[in-house]
Amino acid sequence: MTDLSIVLRSLRVRAFSTSVVIALVAISAGLLLAILSLRTAGERAFERGTGNAHLLVSRDGSPLVSVLNGLFYANPPKAPIDAAKLAEIRGSFPWSMFVPMAVGDSYRSFPVVATVPDFFTKFEPVAGEPWVFAEGRPFERSFEIVLGSAVARETGLRMGAKLVVTHGSGKSREGADEHAHVHEEYEFTVVGILAPTGAPHDRALFSDLDSSWILHAHDRFEREGQHKTVTAADLTDEDRVVTGVLLRLPSRDGSAPPALVSQYDRMRRDGSITVAIPANEVQRLFDIVASIDVLFIAMAAATLLSSGVAILLSMVNSMHERRRQVAILRVLGASRGRIFWLVLTESTMVGLVGAAIGVALCAIVLFFVTTWMREAHGIVIAPELDARSAILVAMGTTALAALAGLVPSIQAYRTSVARNLRPIG
């Protein structure tokens, strides 16, 4: 009988306890590897979602909130930019991209983004990857609307479908937003469906600014006691407000131009607006949560350490029952050194099998997390199961299991043959 067959037979005899310990090792190793993979992938996903805008101007409370609301649609911005300030920003520099947006309406809780045609021609949802229409075309006139890929998939809306939007973020007058109400007076027609971008824009609908302004003007006329069908001709500067502006400076190779810093500093001195460099704010966000990442990694490492303790306790407890087996092996010619390595190999094998299962478990977890983030938030996290990280985690887990096996191996080495071969009873 070979040493390997002896080890495998010993593991089979204690199948239940061995399976439990292997499962604990696998979960611990898989969790640690998943956290390491998701940490980097999450940062890449958020950087991807900022698109090709150099600057984002709004009146949110901070640049980070501005980016989360304006590009990731976390919440509708509260304070609008009026027509006069919008014109001032437009004329302050020869922008290569000037895309105003108004976010605040919704359809079945999906944000409706009112913007201009340049949104589809000059703004790229992912830098270097322009918009692609799976069906139809961009909006060309008022009350035409374009669907993000996730909206089309989850609502079942198709080309030519009619819909009405909710003015506000709630679904009805009884919704979470006390100002929310459905504008049944104005129907939108679906004229385009976008291909997936892997950005939060997949979960949004897009219409022209006049449509949004008309909805707001309709509310204004109702408050004044006038009930009429509002058109673009009825709009005033009071109605022509936006919640954010995406800006891009001229550049030859697509990289950040030298004038970006000076324009950013100039606009920051205007206390009436909030200016953000989207890529920098995403980096700030991950700097803020860096300490939480360390905490999660520490927790995963502690769980992995506990699996090593579980191996130690499992094998130490089993050694009392296996002393007679060890004594018989000694009588059959096995040396103390061979017994030592048999037990050490057994614990190492538990760690190795657990690590292998943990890597597979990590791949499964990453798949489900990626799918959930894409469908729930429109954020594509593409974690790569880095071979180097997987090897290091597997080696560390196996080494920890071997270390845990030292104590029971020493116990087996010291087992007395004479004492443990006495007749039972």
C-alpha positions as CSV (number, residue, x, y, z in Angstrom):
1,M,0.0,0.0,0.0
2,T,1.5,3.4,-1.1
3,D,1.7,6.4,1.2
4,L,-0.9,8.2,-1.0
5,S,-3.4,5.4,-0.6
6,I,-2.9,5.4,3.1
7,V,-3.6,9.2,3.3
8,L,-6.7,8.9,1.1
9,R,-8.0,6.0,3.1
10,S,-7.6,8.0,6.3
11,L,-9.4,10.9,4.8
12,R,-12.3,8.7,3.6
13,V,-12.7,7.1,7.1
14,R,-13.3,10.6,8.4
15,A,-15.3,11.8,5.4
16,F,-17.7,14.0,7.3
17,S,-15.2,16.0,9.3
18,T,-12.8,16.1,6.4
19,S,-15.6,17.5,4.1
20,V,-16.5,20.2,6.7
21,V,-12.9,21.3,7.1
22,I,-12.4,21.4,3.3
23,A,-15.5,23.4,2.9
24,L,-14.4,25.9,5.5
25,V,-11.0,26.2,3.8
26,A,-12.6,26.6,0.4
27,I,-15.0,29.4,1.5
28,S,-12.1,31.2,3.3
29,A,-9.7,31.0,0.3
30,G,-12.5,31.9,-2.2
31,L,-13.7,34.9,-0.1
32,L,-10.2,36.3,0.1
33,L,-9.5,35.8,-3.6
34,A,-12.9,37.3,-4.5
35,I,-12.3,40.5,-2.4
36,L,-8.9,40.9,-4.0
37,S,-10.3,40.6,-7.5
38,L,-13.4,42.8,-6.9
39,R,-11.4,45.5,-5.3
40,T,-9.5,46.3,-8.5
41,A,-12.3,45.5,-10.8
42,G,-14.8,47.8,-9.0
43,E,-12.4,50.7,-9.4
44,R,-12.0,50.0,-13.1
45,A,-15.8,49.8,-13.5
46,F,-16.4,53.2,-11.9
47,E,-13.6,54.8,-13.9
48,R,-15.3,53.3,-17.0
49,G,-18.6,54.9,-16.1
50,T,-17.3,58.5,-16.2
51,G,-17.1,58.5,-20.0
52,N,-15.1,61.1,-21.9
53,A,-16.2,64.2,-20.1
54,H,-13.3,66.3,-18.7
55,L,-15.5,68.3,-16.4
56,L,-19.0,68.1,-14.9
57,V,-20.7,71.3,-13.7
58,S,-23.7,71.2,-11.3
59,R,-25.1,72.8,-8.2
60,D,-24.8,69.7,-6.0
61,G,-23.3,69.9,-2.6
62,S,-19.9,68.5,-3.5
63,P,-18.0,67.3,-6.6
64,L,-18.3,63.7,-5.6
65,V,-22.1,63.9,-5.1
66,S,-22.2,65.7,-8.5
67,V,-20.5,62.8,-10.3
68,L,-22.6,60.2,-8.5
69,N,-25.9,62.0,-9.3
70,G,-24.9,63.3,-12.8
71,L,-23.2,60.2,-14.3
72,F,-24.3,57.3,-12.1
73,Y,-27.8,58.6,-11.4
74,A,-27.6,57.8,-7.7
75,N,-30.2,60.6,-6.9
76,P,-31.9,63.4,-8.8
77,P,-29.9,66.6,-8.3
78,K,-31.8,69.1,-6.2
79,A,-30.5,72.6,-7.3
80,P,-30.8,73.5,-11.0
81,I,-28.6,75.7,-13.1
82,D,-30.6,78.6,-14.6
83,A,-30.5,79.8,-18.2
84,A,-28.3,82.8,-17.5
85,K,-25.6,80.7,-15.7
86,L,-25.8,78.1,-18.5
87,A,-25.1,80.8,-21.1
88,E,-22.3,82.2,-19.1
89,I,-20.6,78.7,-18.8
90,R,-21.1,78.1,-22.5
91,G,-19.4,81.4,-23.5
92,S,-16.6,81.2,-21.0
93,F,-14.4,78.9,-23.2
94,P,-14.4,77.3,-26.6
95,W,-15.6,73.9,-25.4
96,S,-15.3,71.0,-27.9
97,M,-18.2,69.4,-26.0
98,F,-21.0,71.2,-24.2
99,V,-23.8,68.9,-23.2
100,P,-26.4,70.2,-20.7
101,M,-28.6,67.6,-18.9
102,A,-31.7,67.7,-16.8
103,V,-32.2,64.7,-14.5
104,G,-35.3,64.5,-12.3
105,D,-38.1,62.7,-14.1
106,S,-38.4,58.9,-14.1
107,Y,-40.2,56.0,-15.7
108,R,-40.8,53.0,-13.5
109,S,-38.0,54.3,-11.3
110,F,-35.5,54.5,-14.2
111,P,-34.1,58.0,-14.5
112,V,-35.1,60.1,-17.5
113,V,-32.3,62.2,-18.8
114,A,-33.2,65.3,-20.8
115,T,-30.3,66.5,-23.0
116,V,-29.3,67.6,-26.4
117,P,-28.4,65.7,-29.6
118,D,-24.7,66.2,-29.0
119,F,-25.1,63.7,-26.1
120,F,-25.1,60.9,-28.7
121,T,-22.5,62.4,-31.0
122,K,-19.9,64.0,-28.7
123,F,-20.3,62.4,-25.3
124,E,-19.0,58.8,-25.1
125,P,-20.5,56.7,-22.3
126,V,-17.2,54.9,-22.0
127,A,-14.1,56.7,-23.1
128,G,-13.2,55.5,-26.6
129,E,-16.5,53.7,-27.1
130,P,-19.2,55.9,-28.7
131,W,-22.9,55.1,-28.6
132,V,-24.3,52.3,-30.7
133,F,-28.0,52.0,-31.5
134,A,-29.3,48.5,-31.4
135,E,-32.5,49.8,-33.0
136,G,-33.8,53.1,-34.2
137,R,-32.2,56.5,-34.0
138,P,-31.6,59.4,-31.6
139,F,-34.5,61.8,-30.7
140,E,-35.0,64.6,-33.2
141,R,-38.0,66.4,-31.8
142,S,-39.9,66.9,-28.5
143,F,-41.5,63.9,-26.9
144,E,-39.3,61.3,-28.6
145,I,-37.4,59.1,-26.2
146,V,-34.4,56.7,-26.4
147,L,-34.1,53.7,-24.1
148,G,-31.0,52.3,-22.5
149,S,-30.5,48.6,-23.1
150,A,-31.4,47.6,-19.5
151,V,-34.6,49.7,-19.6
152,A,-35.7,48.0,-22.8
153,R,-34.9,44.6,-21.4
154,E,-36.6,45.0,-18.1
155,T,-39.7,47.0,-19.2
156,G,-40.3,45.1,-22.5
157,L,-40.8,48.4,-24.4
158,R,-40.2,48.3,-28.1
159,M,-39.8,50.7,-31.0
160,G,-42.9,52.9,-31.4
161,A,-44.2,52.2,-27.9
162,K,-45.9,55.1,-26.0
163,L,-45.1,56.0,-22.4
164,V,-45.7,58.7,-19.9
165,V,-43.0,59.8,-17.4
166,T,-43.3,60.6,-13.7
167,H,-42.3,64.1,-12.8
168,G,-40.1,63.3,-9.9
169,S,-38.5,60.1,-8.6
170,G,-41.5,58.3,-7.3
171,K,-43.9,56.0,-9.2
172,S,-47.1,57.7,-8.2
173,R,-48.5,60.5,-6.0
174,E,-48.2,58.0,-3.2
175,G,-44.5,57.4,-4.0
176,A,-41.5,58.2,-1.9
177,D,-41.2,61.6,-3.5
178,E,-44.0,63.9,-2.3
179,H,-43.7,66.0,-5.5
180,A,-43.9,63.0,-7.8
181,H,-46.8,62.8,-10.2
182,V,-47.4,61.1,-13.6
183,H,-47.7,63.5,-16.6
184,E,-50.4,61.7,-18.4
185,E,-51.0,64.8,-20.6
186,Y,-47.8,64.2,-22.5
187,E,-46.9,60.9,-24.2
188,F,-43.4,60.0,-25.3
189,T,-42.7,57.8,-28.3
190,V,-39.8,55.3,-28.3
191,V,-37.6,56.0,-31.3
192,G,-34.4,54.3,-30.4
193,I,-32.9,51.6,-28.2
194,L,-29.2,51.7,-27.3
195,A,-26.8,48.8,-27.4
196,P,-25.3,47.9,-24.0
197,T,-22.5,50.1,-22.8
198,G,-21.6,48.5,-19.5
199,A,-22.2,51.9,-17.9
200,P,-25.0,53.3,-15.7
201,H,-26.6,54.9,-18.8
202,D,-27.9,51.4,-19.7
203,R,-30.5,52.0,-17.0
204,A,-31.7,55.4,-18.2
205,L,-34.0,56.9,-20.8
206,F,-33.1,59.9,-22.9
207,S,-35.2,62.7,-24.3
208,D,-34.7,66.3,-25.5
209,L,-34.5,69.3,-23.1
210,D,-37.7,71.0,-24.5
211,S,-39.8,68.0,-23.4
212,S,-38.5,68.2,-19.8
213,W,-39.0,72.0,-19.8
214,I,-42.5,71.7,-21.1
215,L,-43.4,69.3,-18.3
216,H,-42.1,71.8,-15.7
217,A,-43.9,74.7,-17.5
218,H,-47.1,72.7,-17.4
219,D,-46.8,72.5,-13.6
220,R,-46.1,76.2,-13.4
221,F,-49.3,77.0,-15.4
222,E,-51.3,74.7,-13.2
223,R,-50.1,76.4,-10.1
224,E,-51.2,79.7,-11.6
225,G,-54.6,78.3,-12.3
226,Q,-54.2,78.0,-16.0
227,H,-55.0,74.7,-17.7
228,K,-53.6,74.5,-21.2
229,T,-51.5,72.4,-23.5
230,V,-48.0,73.8,-23.2
231,T,-45.7,74.0,-26.1
232,A,-42.1,75.2,-26.6
233,A,-43.4,78.7,-27.4
234,D,-44.7,79.0,-23.9
235,L,-41.3,78.4,-22.3
236,T,-39.5,81.2,-20.4
237,D,-36.0,81.4,-19.0
238,E,-37.5,80.3,-15.7
239,D,-38.3,77.0,-17.3
240,R,-35.0,76.5,-19.2
241,V,-33.0,75.0,-16.3
242,V,-30.6,72.0,-16.2
243,T,-29.1,70.0,-13.4
244,G,-25.7,69.5,-14.9
245,V,-23.3,70.2,-17.9
246,L,-20.8,67.8,-19.4
247,L,-17.8,69.6,-20.7
248,R,-14.8,68.6,-22.8
249,L,-11.8,70.8,-23.8
250,P,-10.3,70.5,-27.3
251,S,-7.5,67.9,-27.4
252,R,-5.6,66.3,-30.3
253,D,-5.0,62.8,-29.0
254,G,-7.9,62.4,-26.7
255,S,-5.9,62.9,-23.5
256,A,-6.5,65.6,-20.9
257,P,-5.3,68.9,-22.4
258,P,-2.9,71.2,-20.5
259,A,-5.7,73.8,-20.2
260,L,-7.8,71.5,-18.1
261,V,-6.3,72.4,-14.7
262,S,-6.5,76.1,-15.4
263,Q,-10.1,75.9,-16.5
264,Y,-11.0,73.7,-13.5
265,D,-9.4,76.2,-11.1
266,R,-11.1,79.2,-12.8
267,M,-14.5,77.6,-12.6
268,R,-14.0,76.5,-9.0
269,R,-13.7,80.1,-8.0
270,D,-17.3,80.6,-8.9
271,G,-19.1,79.7,-5.6
272,S,-22.5,79.4,-7.3
273,I,-21.6,76.1,-9.1
274,T,-19.8,72.9,-8.3
275,V,-17.1,71.7,-10.7
276,A,-15.9,68.1,-10.8
277,I,-13.3,66.2,-12.8
278,P,-15.2,62.8,-12.9
279,A,-12.1,60.6,-13.0
280,N,-10.6,62.3,-10.0
281,E,-13.8,62.0,-8.0
282,V,-14.0,58.3,-8.7
283,Q,-10.4,58.0,-7.4
284,R,-11.4,60.0,-4.3
285,L,-14.3,57.7,-3.7
286,F,-12.0,54.7,-3.7
287,D,-9.5,56.5,-1.5
288,I,-12.4,57.0,1.0
289,V,-13.4,53.4,1.0
290,A,-9.8,52.1,1.0
291,S,-9.8,51.5,4.8
292,I,-13.0,49.5,4.3
293,D,-11.2,47.4,1.7
294,V,-8.5,46.7,4.2
295,L,-11.1,45.7,6.8
296,F,-12.7,43.2,4.4
297,I,-9.4,41.7,3.5
298,A,-8.4,41.4,7.2
299,M,-11.8,39.7,7.9
300,A,-11.2,37.3,5.0
301,A,-7.6,36.6,6.2
302,A,-9.0,36.0,9.7
303,T,-11.5,33.5,8.3
304,L,-8.7,31.8,6.4
305,L,-6.7,31.6,9.6
306,S,-9.7,30.1,11.4
307,S,-9.8,27.4,8.8
308,G,-6.2,26.5,9.6
309,V,-7.2,26.2,13.3
310,A,-10.1,24.0,12.2
311,I,-7.6,21.7,10.4
312,L,-5.5,21.6,13.6
313,L,-8.3,20.8,15.9
314,S,-9.8,18.2,13.6
315,M,-6.6,16.3,13.2
316,V,-5.5,16.6,16.9
317,N,-8.9,15.3,18.0
318,S,-8.6,12.4,15.5
319,M,-5.1,11.4,16.7
320,H,-6.5,9.9,19.9
321,E,-8.6,7.5,17.9
322,R,-5.7,6.8,15.4
323,R,-3.0,6.0,17.9
324,R,-3.6,2.2,17.5
325,Q,-3.5,2.7,13.7
326,V,-0.2,4.5,13.9
327,A,1.2,1.8,16.2
328,I,0.2,-0.9,13.7
329,L,1.9,0.9,10.9
330,R,5.0,1.1,13.0
331,V,4.9,-2.6,13.6
332,L,4.5,-3.2,9.9
333,G,7.8,-1.3,9.3
334,A,6.9,2.3,9.0
335,S,9.5,4.6,10.6
336,R,8.7,7.5,12.8
337,G,9.7,9.9,10.0
338,R,7.3,8.2,7.6
339,I,4.5,8.5,10.1
340,F,5.3,12.2,10.6
341,W,5.1,12.8,6.8
342,L,2.0,10.8,6.3
343,V,0.1,13.0,8.8
344,L,1.6,16.2,7.5
345,T,0.7,15.1,3.9
346,E,-2.9,14.5,5.0
347,S,-3.3,18.1,6.4
348,T,-1.5,19.6,3.4
349,M,-3.8,17.7,1.1
350,V,-6.9,19.1,2.9
351,G,-5.5,22.6,2.4
352,L,-4.6,22.0,-1.3
353,V,-8.1,20.6,-2.1
354,G,-9.8,23.4,-0.2
355,A,-7.7,26.0,-2.1
356,A,-8.6,24.5,-5.4
357,I,-12.3,24.4,-4.6
358,G,-12.0,28.0,-3.2
359,V,-10.6,29.2,-6.6
360,A,-13.6,27.6,-8.4
361,L,-15.9,29.1,-5.8
362,C,-14.4,32.5,-6.3
363,A,-15.0,32.3,-10.1
364,I,-18.7,31.4,-9.4
365,V,-19.1,34.3,-6.9
366,L,-17.5,36.8,-9.4
367,F,-19.9,35.7,-12.1
368,F,-23.0,36.2,-10.0
369,V,-21.8,39.5,-8.5
370,T,-21.0,40.8,-12.0
371,T,-24.5,39.8,-13.3
372,W,-26.2,41.4,-10.3
373,M,-24.3,44.7,-10.6
374,R,-25.0,44.9,-14.3
375,E,-28.7,44.2,-13.9
376,A,-29.3,46.2,-10.7
377,H,-27.1,49.2,-11.2
378,G,-26.0,49.2,-14.9
379,I,-22.4,48.9,-13.7
380,V,-20.3,46.3,-15.5
381,I,-17.6,45.0,-13.1
382,A,-15.3,42.7,-15.1
383,P,-13.2,41.1,-12.4
384,E,-10.3,39.1,-13.7
385,L,-9.3,36.0,-11.7
386,D,-5.7,37.0,-11.6
387,A,-3.5,33.9,-12.0
388,R,-0.8,35.4,-9.7
389,S,-3.3,36.2,-6.9
390,A,-4.9,32.7,-7.3
391,I,-1.5,31.0,-7.0
392,L,-0.5,33.1,-4.0
393,V,-3.8,32.5,-2.2
394,A,-3.6,28.7,-3.0
395,M,0.0,28.5,-1.9
396,G,-0.7,30.4,1.3
397,T,-3.7,28.3,2.1
398,T,-1.7,25.1,1.5
399,A,1.2,26.3,3.6
400,L,-1.2,27.3,6.4
401,A,-2.8,23.8,6.3
402,A,0.7,22.2,6.4
403,L,1.6,24.4,9.4
404,A,-1.6,23.4,11.1
405,G,-0.6,19.7,10.6
406,L,2.7,20.0,12.4
407,V,1.2,19.5,15.9
408,P,-0.7,16.2,15.0
409,S,2.3,15.1,13.0
410,I,4.5,15.5,16.1
411,Q,1.9,13.6,18.1
412,A,2.0,10.8,15.6
413,Y,5.8,10.8,15.6
414,R,5.8,10.4,19.4
415,T,3.1,7.6,19.5
416,S,4.2,4.7,21.7
417,V,3.9,1.3,20.0
418,A,3.9,-0.8,23.1
419,R,1.3,1.3,25.0
420,N,-1.1,1.5,22.0
421,L,-1.0,-2.2,21.0
422,R,-2.2,-3.5,24.4
423,P,-5.4,-5.6,24.1
424,I,-8.5,-3.5,24.3
425,G,-10.6,-4.1,27.4
